[in-house]
Amino acid sequence: MLWADKILEKVEGIYKDKITSGQPIVIRDEKTASGRVHVGSLRGVAIHGLLSEFLTEKNVVNKYYYEINDFDPMDGLPVYLDQEKFLPYMGKPLCNVPSPDGKAKNFAEYFGDEFVAVIQSLGFEPEIYRSSDMYKAGKFNECIKLTLENASTIRDIYKRISGSVKEGNWLPINVVCESCGKIGTTKATAFDGEKVTYTCGKIVAWADGCGHEGTVSPFDGNAKLPWKVEWAAKFKVMDVNIEGAGKDHSTKGGSRDIADAISREVFKHEPPINVPYEFLQIAGKKMSSSKGLGSSSKEISDLLPAHILRLLLLQKDPKQVVEFIPDGDTVPILYDSYDKFAPHYFDYADDDYSRLFRFIHAPELRDGLKKHLLPRFSQVAYLVQMPHVDIEKEIEKLENVILTNDDREELELRKKYAKIWLDTYAPEDYKFEVQETIPARVSEFTPEQKAALGKVLEYVKSKETLDGQELHTNLHEIRKTSGLEAKQFFAPLYISFLNKDNGPKAGWFFSVLDKKFLEKRLSEVID
């Protein structure tokens, strides 16, 4: 049973009547577009997206909504932006901050559009909407009124659930200042049933208010709810049935507990099923969220084809942490996992591997999946670094097959992404360059090591052509008779050609080198 099956059993039990009547099950997720969207945000997208796809395959009507939250205040400046240019906009709604490129409609659209493009490239198709549009269209007016009329109840909920104590006159509303346009610097002090009285001042560390005092209607986009209250309001306004949240929000006494209580007690609406999920952790020497390097959704989607990225996001239960280290061996391991699942699907196995394999492909591709050769990614990554090698012919030789058009298409895809990985994040263990001259380190070889290399040369000269597997077997035989440990034997071989202590599988690697070059270099090294 896949993790999604367990969640949908719960959905079918709780919303049985709604499903039977043909009303859509509503799934919702969101992201605040305050900068480049971290790849971790894709985990929520994928979890909700897969639940929607499962429901669709079960002929259960559903709607998947994804919100680009553009009405939150700018409360931090990403380091990769011009600090002086954007500092004056701190505290303003993101939809009212100019785009970094001067072309997009606003700041939130610039980053939101990039993220939406990634979502769509993965084959997920939520209905995208903007929070500012919802506010301006009056969709939150009823909830805003209920919030202000029940401010004391909301203060009690905060205290009861999280221990957070709000001032006795605290009103859960943030007005857009009529003078400076900021929303993060205003404090509402009174509500007369139609308008709120507010001041705009220094109430947060990250923005300065203008000192304006005024009275304004909080409806139709003139104000927004603080996010925990807003979250509950969205449950009601969108009539949400499924909405997961990261583990940081789902802890006891956390944001989700507060939102659920407000939903029930203030808006009289049963909150949706929660799907708590763990983080997608990105690590590696070349990755830095603080510097905006290598961890955005766009960067990772450029690194992996859609089905492999979907595999990363979906293969583990939501409650399990997903570790991704692009400059380690995570990428080749992902491809190996895909290659392991494939036979289960194509051999019609009735198991979770088979089902997962189907769903890591976008819906429009599933019916057209065909069994074909899956050359190992790490092998392809080595081959693309050898320009003199005909990769198609080498794969045919290694796999003992004649490539079909589908095989070639898969090979080309893996070549493309292997080159991207090698150019960006691949660790040194996966990179190599055949040395044009003899590395200086060969002078450190012992007489025993040179003698062993001499035996390798004798074998190479005795063969008209070299077969990778035969060479691999004979290298190990030569190593055994030499009395050298594996590292003492293979390191000189790799150093002689790559100036590295290790490299690709030895027999295969040396068999694809030009034979005359191989003989010449070995002769020079042992001389």
Secondary structure, 3 states (H helix, E strand, C coil): CCHHHHHHHHHHHHCHHHHHCCCCEEEEEEEECCCCCECCHHHHHHHHHHHHHHHHHCCCCEEEEEEEECCCECCCCCCCCCHHHHHHHCCCEHHHCCCCCCCCCCHHHHHHHHHHHHHHHCCCCCEEEEHHHHHHCCCCHHHHHHHHHCHHHHHHHHHHHHCCCCCCCCCCCEECCCCCCCCCCEEEEEECCCCEEEEECCCECCECCCCCEEEECCCCCCEECCHHHHHHHHHHHCCCCECCEEHHHHCCCCHHHHHHHHHHHCCCCCCCECCEECCEEECCCCCECCCCECCEHHHHHHHCCHHHHHHHHHCCCCCCCEEECCCCCHHHHHHHHHHHHHHHHHCCCCCHHHHHHHHCCCHHHHCCCCCCCCCCHHHHHHHCCCCCCCHHHHHHHHHCCCCCHHHHHHHHHHHHHHHHHHHHCCCHHHCCCCCCCCCHHHHHCCHHHHHHHHHHHHHHHHCCCCCHHHHHHHHHHHHHHHCCCHHHHHHHHHHHHHCCCCCCCHHHHHHCCCHHHHHHHHHHHHC
